[in-house]
Amino acid sequence: MEALVPEMTDLRSRLLDFSMAKSLTMCTGNVVRWCNSTRRYPVKPEQEILDCIKAALSEWVSKFHRDQVELKALAEHAVCSLMQDYERIGAKEREDIKLSAKLFIYRFEPGMIKESASRACLELGVTQLDSVILALPPLSGGECRSLEELQAPWEEMEALVQEKKVSSIGVSDLDHQLLEALCLIAQVQPSSCQVNLASCCVIPPDLTTFASENNIQLLTHNDPTDILPIGPFQDALGASVRGPGTAQWAPRWILRYSAVIKNRGIIKSKGYVVKAERAAGHC
């Protein structure tokens, strides 16, 4: 597999100073820009996002040097955005584009879901996303999902619809019982439910029946349980920044979006918005 990260020289002298930073938001822009058109094989989701983060950080560092900007300590809440103006969705083309997103959260905190949707809208130049699917934090061995775990994040998802930031909302990897329990308490019903066929080669009949009876679209996906493992993420960060050890940093949420031309099924753009934070005790 060809590397997606641009070649970097004299790396140690080109690192950004993160000694004052508490959080970092990375916006990759269209991932097609980071991909080699000669690639023959599809990339796994976890590899794609890692490659995009490495490439985005590398380009960000290079931009500081091209602009001859002093590499001083970055702000407490740094934003690395590689979104180009031409990648944003213009008002005239908005009605012909379907904007879908999937939000992966690592540890739910109030406000993070609204923050992720607002940042995506800002980067894409729109006021509303068509759909957002919620993926809950990865489970440890032997743990089971609960309605209690889901309730607070879902209330924030509902708020996105009520505030007209998102048209429809969905969930990922819920079994029939938990999906039904969610529907009983939800003010805004999920319009879709994703099922990972890697762990469930055939969609359970009870889930199929319930979804059909409640107008919930069942979709399949191939995302791993942990789409951005902390170790590889810290390695990618350490290649571009200096300051306190990268072991203090962890991803908080990841929003993957795609812009598809309606009635043609052509992907206009696809990208990631990633929020990472430094451990509070080290800030």
N, C-alpha and C positions, 0 to 999 in steps of 0.2 A: 504493500500500500504506500502510495506517495505521501510524503509529509506535506501538510498544508501550511506549516509555519514558515514565513519568509526567513531567509538566511540573515543572521545577525552577527556582526563583528564587534570585537572589543566590548563584549556584553557587560562585564563587571563595571565598566565606567559609564554605562548607559542605563543603569537602573534608576527607577523613580524612587524618591524618598517617601516611605509610608509611615514614618515615625509618628506623625500626628494624626493619621487617618483612623477613623473608627468604623467607617463603612465604605464600601465600593459598589457602585452600580455599573454594570457593563452592558452596553447595547451593541450587539455585533453588526447590526445592519444586515443586508441581504447575504446569507451564507454562500450564495452562488459565487460571490466575489472571492471567497476563500477556497473554493473548490477547483481542482484541476479538471478541465473538461475532458481529459483523456482517461480519467478514472474508469476502470472497467467493472468494478464491483461496488455494490451499495455499502454504505458505512453504517455500522450500528449506531443507534441514537446516542449512547453514552460516549462513543468515540467522536461523533460529529460535534457534540457540544464542547467536548474538551479541546478538539482541534480549533474550533471557532474562538474559544476563550484565549488560547495561546496566540492565535493569529491576531486577534483584536488587541491584546495587550502589547504584542510586538509592534504592531502598526502605531499604537498610541505612543509608545516610547519613541519610535522613529519620528513621529510628528513633532514631538518636543524638540528634537535635535534639528530637524529640517527648518523649523521656525526659529531656531537659535534661542529657545526659551531656557532660562536657567532651571536646572533640575532641583529646585528647592522643595521643601516638604509640602506635600499636597494638603488640601483642606481636610477637615475632619470627615466630611461626607463627600468623597470624590466620585465623579461620574466620568466613565470612559465610554464615549459614544462615537461609533464609527458610521452612524447613519448618514447617508448622503442625501442631499436635497431631492435628487431625482428619484430616490427610493420611497419618498413619502407619497401618500395617496391624495391626489388632487380632488377638489370638490366636484369637478366635472366627471371624473371617473369613479367616484365613490359608489354610486348606485350599481355599477357593473362589477364591483369587487366584493367577494365574501371574505371577511376577516375573522378567522377562527384562532383560538388560542387554547393552550393547555397549561395550567398552573401547577407546578410541583412545589409543595411547601415542606420544609424540613422540621420546623417547630413552629406551631401556630402562635402568632402574637397579634393582638388587636391592631387593626389598621393595615396589616401587610397585604391583604387581598386588594383593598382599594388602592394602595400604593402601587401595586404591580400593574393593575389595569390602567391607572392614570398615567404611569410612565410609558406603557405601551402605546396608549393613545397619543401622548405627547410626541413620541418618537416617530410614529406613523403619520402624524399630522391629521388625525381624525378626532371626532368627539365620542364615537361609540364603536365598540367591537360587536360583531354579530353573535359570537358565542364564546364562552369560556368553560372549559372542563376542569374540575378540581381533582387533583391527585393528592391524597393525604400523605403525611410523613411515613417513611419506611418503617415497617414493624420489626421489632427484634424477634428472635426465634421463639416460637410458641405463643406469641401474642395474638390477640384477635381484635378486630375492629369493634367499636362500640358506638352507639348513637350519641353518647355523651361526648366522645371525641369529635364527632362530626358536627354537632349542633352549632357551636360557635362559629366555625368557619363557614358553615352553610348560611348562617344569618348574614354574614358579610357578603356572601355571594348574592343573596337575595337583595341586599341593599344596592348592589351594582345595577340590578334590573330596575329597582324602584327609582334610582337616580338617573336612569337612562344612559348609563355608561356601557351596558351590555344588553343585547336583545334577549338572549337565552342562555341558560346555565345547565351544566351537566356534571356528572360524577364519574369517577373511575374506580373499577375493581371493588364494587360492592356486591355482596351476594343478595339473593332474593329477600331474605329476612331483613337485612339492614336497609335495603332500598325501600322496602315496603314501610318500615318504621320511619324512615326519613319522609316519605310522602305523607304520612299521617300527621306530622307536625309542621311540615313546610308551608309557608305562605306562598312561596313561588315553587312550583313543582319542577323537578329536573326534567329537561327535555330529552336528555340522552344519558346513556350509561355505557362506559367503555369496559370491555372484557379483554383480559390478556390471555390469548390463546396458548401462550407458552406454558401457563400453569393450568389451563382449562381447555383441552383440545376440542371439546364440544360444549357449547353453551348449555347450561342446565335447563331442562324443560320448564321448571317452575319459574325461572327467571324470564325465559322467553314468553311464557304465558302472561305473567304479571306485566311485563313491559308492553306487550301488545294490548292488554286490557286498559292500560293507563297512558297510552299514546307516548311511550318513552322509546326513543330510537336506540337500539342496541348496536354498538360499534365495536370493532376489534382494534387492538394495538399491540405493538411489540416492544414497548418501553420496559426497561429493567426496573426492578423494585427501587433501586437507588441509581438514578440517572446520572448523578455527578458525585462519585465517591470522594470523600474528603481528602484522602491521600493524594490522588492524582491532581485534584484541584489545587492543593497547597503547593505541589511541585510546579504547576503551571504558573501560579502567582509568583513563586520564588524566582522564576526565570526572568521576571521583568521588574521586580520591586526590591527595594532595600528598606531597612528599618527593623522593627521588632520581628522575631521569627515568624515565618509563615504558618507554623503550627498553631498559632493563636487565631488563625482565620478559618471561617467555615461558611459555606453557602447557606443562605436563609430561605430564598425562594428562586425559582427559575420559571420564566414564562416563555414558552415557545409559541411563536405565531406563524401563520401562513396567510398570504393574500392570494386568493384564487379567482380567476376571471370566470364569472358566472356563465352558465350555458356552454362553456368551452372546456372547463376542467383544467385549464392551464395555470400552473403555479407562477404567479407574477414575482413573488418574493417570499422568503422564509427567513426567520431570524430568531435570536434569543435575547432576552433581557434577564440578567442575573444579578441578584443582590447578595453580597457577602458582608459579613461583619467580623470585627475583631472581638475576642472574648472581653467582656466588661472589665475583668480584673486586670487587664493589661492595657487599658486605654489611658 
